[in-house]
Amino acid sequence: MPTTLSRRGFVSAAATAASSSHILGANDRIRLGIIGSGNRGRYLMNQANTAGNIQWVAICDAYDEQINRAAKVAAAEIHRSSDYRRLLDRNDIDAVIIATWDNNHCEIATAACRAGKDLYIEKPMTLHPMEGHTIVRAARDHKRILQTGTQQRSYPHFIEAKEKFIDTGRIGRITMVRSIWNANGAYRNQAPPPGMETKPAGLDWEACQRNASKKFPWQPKRYFNHYVYWDYSTNAQMGGLFVHMVDVVHWYCKVEKPLAADCFGGISLPAEDRDTADNINAILEYPNQLFVTFEANVTDMIQRENADIVFMGTGGRLNIFRYGYKFFPAEAKGKEVITGATSPDLHVANWLDCIRTRRQAACDERAGHYSAMACHVCNIAYKEHRRVEWKKEWDIA
């Protein structure tokens, strides 16, 4: 049976690798703010509550209904604002969670760094390729702890599988990684709730569209289903799904940038005004003849074999995702299967621990840049109908 680390055990083990530089003691409470308190933001708030030893100080969101819901999660008297700058100006906040739309990530992340706040920024870290340079420079210049929200790096069973099959070399040479995430209903072109034809009084639509390439008058579907628009997202299928999977590939295979990528897809469901794809197939080539594929669609809604990462090596095959893992050794010819159970999401806990110890987070700004870039090169290939080769200007030192 595989060994499964508990949440407490993982965080404790991580702390032993701490550097000698500390701002907070191991038992000091971290004072938090959140910018973007929708469904994902509230999930991250709950993760911080589970990790413990934190205090919620302020909430910022463009919609007062989201703030009210988040205040219940905070379960405390809390400062409320629709302007993130007011939150960052506060001296009683140590760190912030940024769970806004992709088009606001870069501006808010760099402002948070300048304000001296450590930050957890939801994936993908960037909406455009060169934004990664801006965020990386800000985090380094201001010595901030930055965690990107590709949380697989902090699941104990992902760490366990890496140690058992990748680090030991048991899987052999990995030549191909297949990633699949089909039937994700969150990214379908859905109708907004009824009664939203007129913009709610407590919703700042201009703040939502900040930094978007084009501004639109109030359209409820754009607010409630922003993933299906290029203006606000890095393509739902790529920046919402593939970024999780390619980040695991980068981590496991010790690669960062593809040599080239190609991508095909289209809109199969009634398009209306959406402009991101329902169906996507991408292939990326990495050094040493490593090929990574990704397929996703939202037209097949049968919830079966809908998400997986498959590492194909000369010594075996590893299937892994949030359900756990299965390893098929080549020498067993399919008769032996080594399994590992699912384990808790400890990504926020890892970030909080790193704030106290000042050590590098599990998925720092460099990793966040390159995982987002894998999505960007695929998006360029999809939009321009061509093979896209890596550009030197996308490198970070």
Backbone torsions as a table, in degrees:
resi	resn	phi	psi	omega
1	MET	NA	136.6	178.8
2	PRO	-71.5	153.0	177.0
3	THR	-84.8	128.5	178.1
4	THR	-110.8	123.7	-178.9
5	LEU	-79.1	139.6	173.6
6	SER	-77.5	166.9	176.5
7	ARG	-59.5	-47.2	-179.6
8	ARG	-62.4	-41.2	-179.1
9	GLY	-66.1	-39.7	-179.8
10	PHE	-65.4	-47.2	-178.5
11	VAL	-65.3	-38.5	178.8
12	SER	-64.4	-42.9	179.3
13	ALA	-64.4	-37.8	179.8
14	ALA	-64.6	-35.1	-177.1
15	ALA	-66.6	-25.2	-178.9
16	THR	-67.6	-17.9	179.2
17	ALA	-92.3	11.5	-174.8
18	ALA	-65.1	151.4	175.1
19	SER	-81.0	176.1	-178.3
20	SER	-84.2	-7.5	-178.6
21	SER	-91.9	124.2	-178.3
22	HIS	-129.9	142.5	167.7
23	ILE	-106.4	-42.7	178.1
24	LEU	-112.0	147.9	173.1
25	GLY	-77.7	165.9	-176.2
26	ALA	-60.0	-28.0	-177.3
27	ASN	-102.4	3.8	-178.1
28	ASP	-75.4	138.2	179.1
29	ARG	-75.6	135.1	178.7
30	ILE	-95.9	128.9	-178.1
31	ARG	-93.4	123.6	-169.1
32	LEU	-118.7	150.3	166.9
33	GLY	-126.9	155.9	176.3
34	ILE	-127.5	136.1	179.0
35	ILE	-118.5	107.1	-172.9
36	GLY	100.2	88.8	-171.0
37	SER	-111.9	37.6	174.1
38	GLY	-74.0	-159.7	-176.3
39	ASN	-55.4	-47.6	-178.4
40	ARG	-67.6	-41.5	178.0
41	GLY	-59.8	-41.8	179.8
42	ARG	-69.3	-32.7	173.4
43	TYR	-60.0	-44.3	-179.4
44	LEU	-68.1	-34.2	174.3
45	MET	-61.2	-43.4	177.9
46	ASN	-63.9	-36.2	177.0
47	GLN	-64.0	-40.1	177.1
48	ALA	-66.4	-39.3	177.3
49	ASN	-62.0	-40.3	179.0
50	THR	-65.3	-40.2	178.3
51	ALA	-63.3	-37.6	173.6
52	GLY	85.8	172.0	178.6
53	ASN	59.0	42.0	177.2
54	ILE	-130.2	163.7	176.0
55	GLN	-135.9	125.6	176.1
56	TRP	-82.1	127.4	-176.0
57	VAL	-110.7	-41.6	-172.9
58	ALA	-150.7	149.6	177.1
59	ILE	-126.7	136.8	175.2
60	CYS	-129.8	130.8	173.9
61	ASP	-156.7	155.3	180.0
62	ALA	-75.4	-11.7	-174.8
63	TYR	-126.3	121.9	-175.0
64	ASP	-64.6	-25.7	176.7
65	GLU	-64.4	-39.2	177.3
66	GLN	-66.3	-38.3	177.8
67	ILE	-63.0	-43.7	-179.6
68	ASN	-62.1	-40.0	178.3
69	ARG	-66.7	-40.1	-179.7
70	ALA	-68.5	-33.3	179.1
71	ALA	-61.0	-32.9	176.7
72	LYS	-67.5	-35.0	176.7
73	VAL	-68.9	-39.3	178.8
74	ALA	-66.5	-31.7	177.5
75	ALA	53.6	43.1	-178.8
76	ALA	-159.6	161.3	171.0
77	GLU	-64.5	129.3	-169.2
78	ILE	-145.9	146.0	177.9
79	HIS	-75.2	137.7	-177.0
80	ARG	-123.0	139.0	-178.1
81	SER	-156.7	153.0	171.6
82	SER	-101.7	0.2	-178.5
83	ASP	-116.6	112.5	-176.0
84	TYR	-61.0	-26.1	-178.0
85	ARG	-66.4	-32.5	176.8
86	ARG	-65.9	-37.5	177.5
87	LEU	-66.7	-45.5	-177.2
88	LEU	-69.0	-22.0	178.6
89	ASP	-73.1	-13.4	-175.6
90	ARG	-75.0	137.0	178.7
91	ASN	-87.3	-7.2	-177.8
92	ASP	-99.3	21.9	176.7
93	ILE	-121.2	127.4	178.8
94	ASP	-89.7	-34.1	-171.6
95	ALA	-153.9	156.8	-178.6
96	VAL	-131.8	148.5	169.6
97	ILE	-102.1	128.3	179.9
98	ILE	-110.8	109.0	-178.2
99	ALA	-128.4	42.3	178.1
100	THR	-83.8	-178.1	171.4
101	TRP	-65.7	157.3	-174.9
102	ASP	-57.7	-34.3	-175.3
103	ASN	-67.1	-13.7	179.4
104	ASN	-103.5	-5.2	-173.8
105	HIS	-58.4	-51.8	-170.9
106	CYS	-64.0	-48.5	-178.4
107	GLU	-60.0	-47.6	-175.7
108	ILE	-71.6	-38.8	-179.6
109	ALA	-63.1	-44.8	-179.6
110	THR	-67.9	-36.8	176.5
111	ALA	-64.8	-38.2	178.3
112	ALA	-63.3	-41.6	178.0
113	CYS	-62.0	-45.7	179.7
114	ARG	-62.8	-30.8	179.5
115	ALA	-81.3	0.1	177.7
116	GLY	79.6	23.2	179.8
117	LYS	-101.5	135.6	166.8
118	ASP	-71.4	157.1	-171.4
119	LEU	-146.1	142.0	169.0
120	TYR	-109.1	119.1	-177.1
121	ILE	-118.5	126.0	-177.1
122	GLU	-62.2	154.1	176.7
123	LYS	-76.2	157.3	-17.4
124	PRO	-69.9	151.7	-175.3
125	MET	-62.0	-30.3	-173.7
126	THR	-132.5	158.2	173.4
127	LEU	-97.2	-29.2	-179.2
128	HIS	-130.3	151.5	-173.4
129	PRO	-52.6	-48.2	-172.6
130	MET	-77.8	-7.7	176.3
131	GLU	-63.5	-28.0	179.1
132	GLY	-60.3	-38.9	178.7
133	HIS	-62.3	-40.5	-179.3
134	THR	-63.7	-45.2	-178.0
135	ILE	-69.7	-43.5	179.8
136	VAL	-60.4	-45.1	-179.8
137	ARG	-62.8	-41.9	-179.6
138	ALA	-65.4	-43.5	-179.5
139	ALA	-64.0	-41.0	-179.0
140	ARG	-72.8	-43.2	-178.4
141	ASP	-61.4	-35.9	-175.7
142	HIS	-103.3	7.7	174.4
143	LYS	53.8	52.0	-179.2
144	ARG	-99.4	148.6	171.5
145	ILE	-87.6	117.2	-177.9
146	LEU	-119.2	128.6	174.6
147	GLN	-116.7	128.0	173.6
148	THR	-92.9	142.5	-170.2
149	GLY	-80.6	42.2	167.8
150	THR	-97.3	88.4	-161.9
151	GLN	-76.7	-5.1	-179.9
152	GLN	-59.4	-28.3	-178.5
153	ARG	-64.4	-15.0	-178.7
154	SER	-115.0	8.9	170.5
155	TYR	-80.1	124.8	179.8
156	PRO	-55.4	-35.0	-177.6
157	HIS	-73.2	-26.3	172.3
158	PHE	-68.9	-41.6	177.7
159	ILE	-64.0	-43.1	-179.8
160	GLU	-61.5	-46.6	-179.1
161	ALA	-64.7	-38.4	178.0
162	LYS	-61.1	-45.7	-179.0
163	GLU	-65.9	-39.3	-173.7
164	LYS	-78.7	-36.9	-170.7
165	PHE	-116.4	-31.6	-177.7
166	ILE	-90.2	-56.6	-175.2
167	ASP	-64.3	-33.5	179.6
168	THR	-77.0	-14.6	-176.8
169	GLY	82.9	5.5	-175.6
170	ARG	-62.9	-32.3	-178.9
171	ILE	-73.1	-13.3	-179.1
172	GLY	78.4	-157.3	178.2
173	ARG	-78.8	123.2	178.9
174	ILE	-86.1	122.2	-177.8
175	THR	-108.2	-24.1	-179.2
176	MET	-148.9	142.8	171.8
177	VAL	-127.1	122.9	178.6
178	ARG	-103.4	128.2	176.1
179	SER	-121.2	138.6	-173.5
180	ILE	-137.4	133.7	171.6
181	TRP	-150.6	88.9	-178.7
182	ASN	-104.6	162.0	172.9
183	ALA	64.5	34.5	176.2
184	ASN	-88.0	99.4	-173.1
185	GLY	-65.7	-18.4	-179.6
186	ALA	-63.1	-21.6	-174.8
187	TYR	-105.4	15.3	173.3
188	ARG	-78.5	160.4	178.6
189	ASN	-80.6	91.0	-171.4
190	GLN	-100.6	152.1	177.5
191	ALA	-75.1	145.5	177.5
192	PRO	-72.0	165.6	176.4
193	PRO	-60.9	153.9	178.9
194	PRO	-67.4	154.3	176.0
195	GLY	84.2	10.2	-176.7
196	MET	-107.2	16.9	-179.6
197	GLU	-60.5	-34.5	175.2
198	THR	-101.3	135.0	-177.9
199	LYS	-60.7	131.3	176.4
200	PRO	-59.5	145.2	-176.9
201	ALA	-61.3	-31.5	-176.6
202	GLY	-94.2	24.9	-179.1
203	LEU	-119.9	122.0	179.3
204	ASP	-91.9	92.0	-176.3
205	TRP	-67.7	-31.0	177.7
206	GLU	-65.3	-38.4	178.3
207	ALA	-65.0	-37.1	177.9
208	CYS	-61.4	-39.6	-173.6
209	GLN	-91.2	5.9	179.9
210	ARG	-53.3	133.9	177.6
211	ASN	70.9	2.6	175.5
212	ALA	-70.1	149.3	-176.4
213	SER	-67.3	-25.0	179.0
214	LYS	-144.6	137.5	179.9
215	LYS	-98.2	142.5	-179.4
216	PHE	-124.8	149.6	170.2
217	PRO	-64.3	167.5	-175.8
218	TRP	-51.8	123.5	174.1
219	GLN	-135.5	109.6	-173.6
220	PRO	-56.7	-33.9	-179.2
221	LYS	-67.9	-32.4	178.1
222	ARG	-67.1	-32.6	177.8
223	TYR	-76.4	-49.9	-173.1
224	PHE	-81.2	-11.6	-177.8
225	ASN	-140.5	48.6	-171.7
226	HIS	-66.5	-19.7	-177.1
227	TYR	-59.7	-25.0	-173.3
228	VAL	-89.7	13.6	-179.8
229	TYR	-124.1	132.5	178.5
230	TRP	-61.4	-28.3	-176.7
231	ASP	-61.2	-27.8	-172.2
232	TYR	-120.3	-11.6	-174.6
233	SER	-139.8	159.0	179.0
234	THR	-88.6	47.3	-176.3
235	ASN	66.1	111.4	-174.8
236	ALA	-46.9	-45.0	-176.0
237	GLN	-68.3	-36.8	-178.6
238	MET	-83.1	-63.1	-175.1
239	GLY	-72.5	-20.3	178.4
240	GLY	-91.9	-31.6	-172.7
241	LEU	-118.6	-59.7	-175.3
242	PHE	-58.6	-33.1	-178.8
243	VAL	-56.3	-35.8	177.6
244	HIS	-64.0	-42.0	-172.9
245	MET	-77.8	-43.4	-179.5
246	VAL	-68.2	-28.0	176.1
247	ASP	-63.1	-38.0	176.1
248	VAL	-65.9	-40.4	177.4
249	VAL	-59.9	-47.6	178.9
250	HIS	-58.9	-43.5	-178.4
251	TRP	-66.7	-50.1	-176.9
252	TYR	-69.1	-43.5	-172.1
253	CYS	-94.3	0.1	178.6
254	LYS	56.0	47.7	174.1
255	VAL	-123.6	161.5	-179.9
256	GLU	-129.4	-43.1	-172.4
257	LYS	-128.5	133.5	176.5
258	PRO	-73.5	153.5	172.8
259	LEU	-72.9	-37.4	-177.5
260	ALA	-163.6	164.5	179.1
261	ALA	-148.7	152.8	170.4
262	ASP	-137.9	155.4	-172.9
263	CYS	-155.9	137.6	-178.9
264	PHE	-133.1	151.6	178.1
265	GLY	170.4	-166.9	180.0
266	GLY	177.0	-178.1	179.6
267	ILE	-104.0	111.8	-176.4
268	SER	-98.9	-35.1	176.7
269	LEU	-77.3	164.0	176.8
270	PRO	-50.6	123.5	-170.2
271	ALA	-72.5	-39.9	-170.9
272	GLU	49.3	-116.2	-179.3
273	ASP	-114.7	11.7	178.1
274	ARG	-71.1	157.0	178.1
275	ASP	-136.1	2.2	172.6
276	THR	-96.4	162.7	-168.8
277	ALA	-81.0	145.2	169.4
278	ASP	-79.5	-35.4	-175.8
279	ASN	-125.7	131.0	-177.0
280	ILE	-136.8	136.6	169.1
281	ASN	-133.7	123.9	-177.6
282	ALA	-130.7	152.1	173.0
283	ILE	-138.1	133.2	179.0
284	LEU	-122.0	138.9	176.8
285	GLU	-106.3	127.2	177.9
286	TYR	-112.2	167.1	177.5
287	PRO	-56.4	158.8	178.2
288	ASN	62.5	33.6	174.6
289	GLN	55.7	43.7	171.8
290	LEU	-98.0	125.1	-179.7
291	PHE	-116.1	135.4	-178.0
292	VAL	-124.5	127.6	179.3
293	THR	-115.8	156.4	176.1
294	PHE	-142.8	133.0	173.8
295	GLU	-131.9	140.6	178.6
296	ALA	-155.3	143.5	172.0
297	ASN	-149.9	156.3	175.1
298	VAL	-117.3	15.5	178.0
299	THR	-91.5	-25.2	177.3
300	ASP	-99.1	107.6	-175.0
301	MET	-103.7	21.8	173.7
302	ILE	-79.3	116.7	-175.3
303	GLN	-79.3	75.1	-178.3
304	ARG	-148.5	130.1	-176.4
305	GLU	45.6	50.9	-172.3
306	ASN	-95.9	-11.4	179.1
307	ALA	-150.8	129.1	-179.4
308	ASP	-165.7	152.4	168.8
309	ILE	-122.4	126.5	-175.3
310	VAL	-121.5	110.4	176.6
311	PHE	-91.9	120.6	-177.6
312	MET	-107.3	110.8	-177.7
313	GLY	-121.1	166.1	179.4
314	THR	-67.8	-19.3	-179.8
315	GLY	-104.7	-1.5	180.0
316	GLY	160.8	-178.5	-179.2
317	ARG	-129.3	133.5	179.5
318	LEU	-117.2	117.9	170.3
319	ASN	-100.0	127.9	-177.0
320	ILE	-151.6	138.6	165.7
321	PHE	-164.7	-155.1	-171.3
322	ARG	-70.6	-14.9	177.4
323	TYR	-74.2	-13.9	-172.6
324	GLY	126.1	-151.1	177.6
325	TYR	-149.1	160.0	173.4
326	LYS	-136.0	131.7	176.5
327	PHE	-119.0	128.7	-179.4
328	PHE	-112.1	102.0	-179.5
329	PRO	-67.0	138.7	-179.0
330	ALA	-62.5	-36.8	-175.5
331	GLU	-70.8	-19.2	-178.6
332	ALA	-84.3	-8.1	178.5
333	LYS	51.4	43.1	174.8
334	GLY	85.6	-4.0	-175.9
335	LYS	-85.6	-25.1	-178.0
336	GLU	-111.2	135.1	176.8
337	VAL	-131.3	126.0	177.0
338	ILE	-102.2	122.9	-174.5
339	THR	-116.7	155.7	174.5
340	GLY	-137.4	137.8	-176.2
341	ALA	-80.4	163.1	175.9
342	THR	-64.5	160.7	-177.5
343	SER	-144.4	169.2	-173.5
344	PRO	-73.2	155.0	174.8
345	ASP	-80.4	111.6	-176.4
346	LEU	-114.5	24.0	-172.8
347	HIS	-69.4	-43.2	176.8
348	VAL	-66.6	-39.1	177.3
349	ALA	-61.0	-40.7	177.3
350	ASN	-61.9	-43.3	179.4
351	TRP	-61.4	-46.7	-179.7
352	LEU	-62.3	-39.9	177.3
353	ASP	-63.2	-40.3	-179.4
354	CYS	-69.5	-30.6	175.3
355	ILE	-61.8	-40.4	-179.0
356	ARG	-72.0	-38.1	-173.8
357	THR	-94.5	-14.9	-177.1
358	ARG	63.5	27.2	173.6
359	ARG	-95.7	168.4	-176.7
360	GLN	-65.0	135.3	177.9
361	ALA	-72.0	162.2	-176.1
362	ALA	-59.7	-37.6	178.6
363	CYS	-130.8	84.4	-172.3
364	ASP	-79.0	-171.4	-175.0
365	GLU	-64.5	-33.1	178.4
366	ARG	-66.9	-49.3	178.4
367	ALA	-61.5	-39.6	178.9
368	GLY	-63.0	-38.0	178.4
369	HIS	-63.7	-48.6	-174.2
370	TYR	-73.0	-31.7	175.7
371	SER	-67.3	-41.7	176.1
372	ALA	-64.8	-37.7	-178.8
373	MET	-63.6	-34.3	176.4
374	ALA	-60.1	-36.8	176.2
375	CYS	-70.2	-41.6	-178.2
376	HIS	-62.1	-43.9	-178.4
377	VAL	-65.3	-35.5	176.3
378	CYS	-66.8	-40.4	178.9
379	ASN	-64.0	-40.0	177.3
380	ILE	-62.4	-44.3	179.1
381	ALA	-61.5	-40.3	179.3
382	TYR	-65.1	-46.8	-176.7
383	LYS	-68.7	-37.5	-173.4
384	GLU	-99.4	0.7	176.0
385	HIS	55.1	49.7	-178.7
386	ARG	-156.5	162.6	172.0
387	ARG	-71.9	133.7	-178.8
388	VAL	-114.3	123.3	176.7
389	GLU	-95.6	149.4	-177.9
390	TRP	-62.1	138.7	177.7
391	LYS	-103.9	140.1	179.8
392	LYS	-57.4	-33.7	-176.5
393	GLU	-65.2	-15.8	179.1
394	TRP	-83.3	-12.6	179.2
395	ASP	-66.3	147.4	166.4
396	ILE	-120.7	147.7	-176.3
397	ALA	-73.1	NA	NA
